[in-house]
Amino acid sequence: MRAKPLVAIVCGLMNPIPPVKAGGPQLVIWNTCKHLSDEEFDWKVLSLWDEAVDAFDFDRDRFLQLRVGNREAKISQLAQKLPYRLVKRWFGVVRPDHLALNLAMVRELKRMKPDVVIVHESYSLCFMVARALPKAKVVFYHHICRMHLDLKQKQWERLLKSARNGIIAINSTAIPLAIEKFGSSPKNEWVIINGVDDKLIHSSVEEFEPAQKDSNAFTFINVGRITPIKGLDILIEAMETVARFSSQKARLIIVGSAAVDEGGDLAFEAQLKERAGKIGNDVVQFAGFVPNDLLVKYYRQADCGVLPTRLMEGNSLFLMECLAMGVPVIATKIGGVPDVVRDGLDGILIKEGVNAEELAEVMIGMISEKELWGSRKTKILYNAREVFDYRRVASQIEGVVEELLISETRTGVDS
């Protein structure tokens, strides 16, 4: 008999927790779970093992990294010889490494027998967990805004059946879009907007020195994945126009590397660098991959963050980090971006499908209003640091678990 309920938080993605490699959901889980209280519940966080975590200092009792065993590897290999539809119907996933990870997760969860399982960002793992643990409370945690695009009607219905106790979304758009398309709703739904790394949120504004800031140049910045869906091709094309017609010298710093992203587009990155080289290395600079604890130095030298994304964003960490440093932003009004950026207060929201010429016009306008946006820096910073605090995220997660367990107690009393 347990003294306290056990809550398992599982990550069905291929990067580990602690987030020693790139990965948005892994950062969210890591930063949230550091603030979870163990007064009412016991917590375990499960992710894939990676050798990089062995040199990292963390609470190894709470954060568990699973190795894929011989049995999981053999089952995954065998599945590749079976008909695709059969494997997809039985496991929900066919890709060998993902299937093996899911099997390892299920094996550990069956051993642990948690009361509540919160499955992050893996439809197939949610399905397998629900089938393997029929008595557990199961919640799906969605980190972007694509359920209405990624799923078909039958898949949505299976997700609702698997996430039998509800779905957590990180914006106010994801679940309504799915309900509108599919016509059915989860048993419970919650919106928990993400946070920003503690070191940034609780730092002094003067704590970090900027990295070679050019006081004569208006500096735009983009941090994140190097992929067409983030609109970086449009951004560089717009930057060419900005450099030509702006009354003030301007530059763009792009932070990120396709080489460190799962499925990173190296060819696209090469095309961007070739195009940028024609504009001038003093106009567009590629910083490469920068560890999270060093990103602040780049935000300190930025005047404006730009994200002309085509992706149905969940909560853009890049935008939240900009705002937490008092940096106004220009971003596509899509997905969860309006939950993060207050149009006209934190920056400017642009329409979906904006072209390079239209983006350049907004960027030039930002330069011309540099003093106005500079005067708003402090208000932007303090509002963001209050809203995007992981202590708030952890408190909301605890609230979800309490709600589920209280509901179970009331059900038992009523029966």
N, C-alpha and C positions, 0 to 999 in steps of 0.2 A: 504494500500500500504506500503510495507516494505521499510525502508531506505536502507537496505543492504540485499543481498541474505542470506538465512539461509541454513546451512550445518548441517545435522544430521549424526553423527558417531555412529553406533550401533554395539554392541557386542552381538552375538547370543550364547555365552557360559554361563555356569552356575555359574561362579565366578564373583564377583562384580568389579566395578571400582569406587573408588581407589582399587588397588590390595591388599586388606587386607588378602587375601588368595592366595595360589599358583595359577599361571596361566601365561603362556608366552604372549599370545596376549593381555591380560589385562595390563601387564606391558608396552608393546609397545604402546598401546593406551594412557595410563595414561601419560607416559613420553613424547610422541609426542605432545599430546594436551595441555600440560602445556606451550608449546612454540608457539602455533598457534597464529598468530596476529588477532586481531578483527578489524583492520582498514578497510579491504575490505569486510569481511563476518562476520556473526554471526555464532557461533558454539554451538552445543548441543551434548553431549555425553551420550548415553543411555546404561544402563546395568541393570542386575537383582539386586534387592535390597537384602541386607543381613544385619542382625542386627549389624554385626561387623563394618559397615561403619558409624554407628551413633556416634561412639566415635572418629571418624577420622576428622581431620581438612582439609577441601578442599573447593574449589569454588563450592558451591551447586547450583549456578545459571547455570554454564556450565555443570557440571556432575550430571546427573539425574539417580536415581535408581528406577526402576519400580517394583511395587508389582503386582503379579498376582491377578486379581480380581475374584469375584465369577463367572462372566460370562465366563471368559477364562477357569477357572477350570472346570466348568460344560461342556463346549464344549469339552475340552480335555477328560473328563471322558466318555462322550457320544461317542467320536470317538473310544474309546477302544472296543466298542460293535459292531462297523461296520467292514465290511471286510477290511483286511489289505491293499489290493491293492487299494481299493477305497480311504481310508484315505491317503495313500502314494501319490496317483495321485492328490488329491485335495489340500493337505497341504504340501506335500513334506517330511513330517516327521510323525512318529507314536508315538515315545516315549512320554509319557504323560507330563513330566516336560518341555521338549524342546518345545512341541507343545503349551503348556500354555504360556511359555515365548514368543514365536513368536507371539501369538495372542495379548499379552499385548504390545509388541513392535509396532505391526501394529496399534493397537488402539491409542497409543500415537502419532505415526507418522501421522496418519490421522487427528488428532487434530492440530498438528504443521504445517502441509503442507510445508515441507522443499523443497527448490529448488534442492538440491543435497543430496543423501543418500549414504553413504559409509558403506557397510555391511561387517563386519569382521567375517570371518571364520565360516559361516553357510550357506550352499547351500540352505537349505529349507527356511531360513528367507529371503534370497535374492529373492527367487521365490515369497514368499508371499508379500514382500514389493513392488516388481515390479507390481504385479497384483492389489494391493490396492492403489498405487499412480501412475497412468498412466502418469502423467505429469512431474514427478520428474526425474532428472538425477540419474541413479542408477549404482554404481560401486561396484564390489566385490573385497574384500581384502583378498588374500590367504596367510596364514602364514606358510605353510610347503611346501611340494613338491610332493603332492600325487594326484593331480587331475587326472592324467593319470591312477592311480591305484584305486582310490575311485569311479570314475564315469564310467558309461557305455555310449555308444554312445548317446542314447536318453537323458540321464541326462546331458551330456556335452552340447548338443544342447539346452536343457532347461536352463542351466546356461547362455549360451551366449545370449539367448533371455531375461532372467531376468536381467543379468548384461548388460543392453542394451547399456551402454556407456563405458564399458571396464572393465578390470581386472588389479588389482595391485598385483604383486608378490614380495616376499622379496628376490628372487634370480633369476639368469639368466637362470635357468634350468626348472622351473616349467611349464611355459607357452609353451616353445618349445616342451617339452615332450608330453604335451596334444595335441598340434597341430599335432605333428608327428603321434600320435596314432589315433586321431579322424578326421583329415583332414580338419578341419575348425578353423578359428581364431576369437578372439574377435574383436570388432570394434576398440578398442584402447587397448594398453597394456603398462604397466609401470613397471619398476623394482626399488623398494625402499628398500635398505638394512637397516636393523634395527640398532638401537643404543644401547648404554649402559647407565645405570643410571647416572644422572647428578652428584651425589655425588662422584661417582667413577671417572668419566671423568675429573672433575675439581678439584679433590683432589690433595694435595701434595703427592708425593711418600713416604715421611717420616711421613705422618700424622697419619697413623694407626700402632699400635704396633702389631707384630705377636703374635698369641696365642700359647705360649709354644713351640717355634720353637726348634727343635732338630738340632743343627748345624752339628752334626756328621752324620745325615741321609739325604739321597737324598729323597725328599718328592714328591710323585705323588698325584694328587688330581682329584676327579671327583665330579661334582656338578650337581644335577638335579633329574629327576624322577627315582624311583627305579622300573625298568621294564626290562624284558628280551630284549626288542627291542633296548635298549641303550647299550647292550653288556657287562653288568656288570659281568655276569657269566664268560665270556672270560677274562675279566680284572682281576678278582680275581684268576682265574686259572693261568694266566700269571704271576701274582704277586708271586705266590708260586715258580715259576721257577726263577724269578728275585731275590728273597730273598735267594735262594740256590746258585746261580752262580755268582751274582754280586760281584765285587771286593770291593764295598762300601756298607755299611748298607743302606737299602732302606725301605721305608714304603709307605702305601697308605691310604689316608683319603677320605672317601666317605661321602658326604654331601647330605642329602635328607631323606625323610621319605614317605613310601607308604601310611601312615595314613592320610597325608594332601593332597594327590593327588586325583582328581576325577577318580574313577576306579583304585586306587592304588592296587598293587599286594602284599598284606601282606604275602602270602605264599611264594612268590619268595624272598622277603626280608628276611624271616626266613631262607630259604635255603642258601642264601648268607652268613648270619651271622654264620650259622653252619659250612659252608665250611671255612670261614675266621678264625673261632675259632681253627680249626685244624692246620692252618698255624701259628697262634700266634697273640694275641691281640696287640703286639708291632709292627706287620707288617701291618695288616689291621685294621683300626679304623673307626667306624661308628659314625659320629658326630650328626646324626639325622637332623631334620629340623632346619635351621638357617635363621632368617629374612634377607631380602635383605640388610639392612643397616649394618649388621654385617658380611656379607660374605667376605668383604675386608680383615678382619683379617686372614681368612683362605688362601686367595690368597697370602697374604704376606709371609706365611710360605711355600708356594709351590715352587718347582723347575720345575715342568712340569705338565700340565693338560693332561689327557688321556680320549679320547672318541671313543671307538671302536664300534660305533653305527651301527645298522642294519637299522635304520630309515632313510627315505628320508628327512633329516633335511632341515628346512627352512634356518634360520640363527641361529646356536646354540648360545644362550645367554651365556652359560658356556664358550664356546671357545672365544667369544668376550670379556668377562670379564677377562679371563686369559690374553689375549693379551694386554688389556688396563692396566693391572698391570705388564706388561713386562714378563709374564710367557709364555715360549714356550709350544707348544702343540703337541700331537700325536693324529691324528684323521682320521677316515675313509673318503676316497675321495668319497663322496656320496652327492646327493642333492645339497644344497647350501653351503656346507662346503668349496669348493674351492673359493667361493666368499668372504669368511671370512679369510681363512688361505692361506698365500703365501708359497707354498711348498719350503722348504729349507731356507726360510727367517724368517718365524714366527714359524716354527716347521716342522713336518714330516707328510705327508699324506700317509696313508696306504691303500692297496687295499680292496675292498669289500670282505666279507667272510673270513677275516684273522682269522687264528686259534690262540690258546693261545701260542703255541710255537713261531710262527712268531711274535706275538705282544711282547712277552718277549724279543726277540732278538732286536727289535727296542728300547724297554725301556732300556735294558742294554746298547745299543749304546748311548742313550741319557745320561745315567749316565757317561759313559766313556768320553763324550764330554761336560761335565758340564762347564768347563771353557770357551769353545767356545760359548755355548749358553748364559752363563752369560755375556759375552762381548757384546752380541747383545740385552741385556735387554732394554737398553734405546731406541734404534731404534725401537724395537718392540712396546714398550709402546707409544712413541709419534706418530708413524704411526697409531696405533689403536685408540688413543684418537682423532686424527684428523678425521679419517674415520667414526668412530662409535659414532658421536655426534648427539643427538636428535634434535639439532637446525637445522642440515642439513635435517633430516627426515621431520620435520615440514615444512621447506621451500619447499621440494619436494611435500608434500601433498597440500600445498597452490598452487603450480604450476599446479597440476592436476586439482584442482577446477577452477582456472583461465582459463585453457585450455578448460574445458567443457563449462563454461559460455560465453567465447569469441566465441566458436563455435556456441553456441545458438544464440548469437547476430548476427553473420555473416549469419547464416541461415535465420534469420528474415529479414535482409537487402536484401539478395539475392531473397527472395520470394516476 
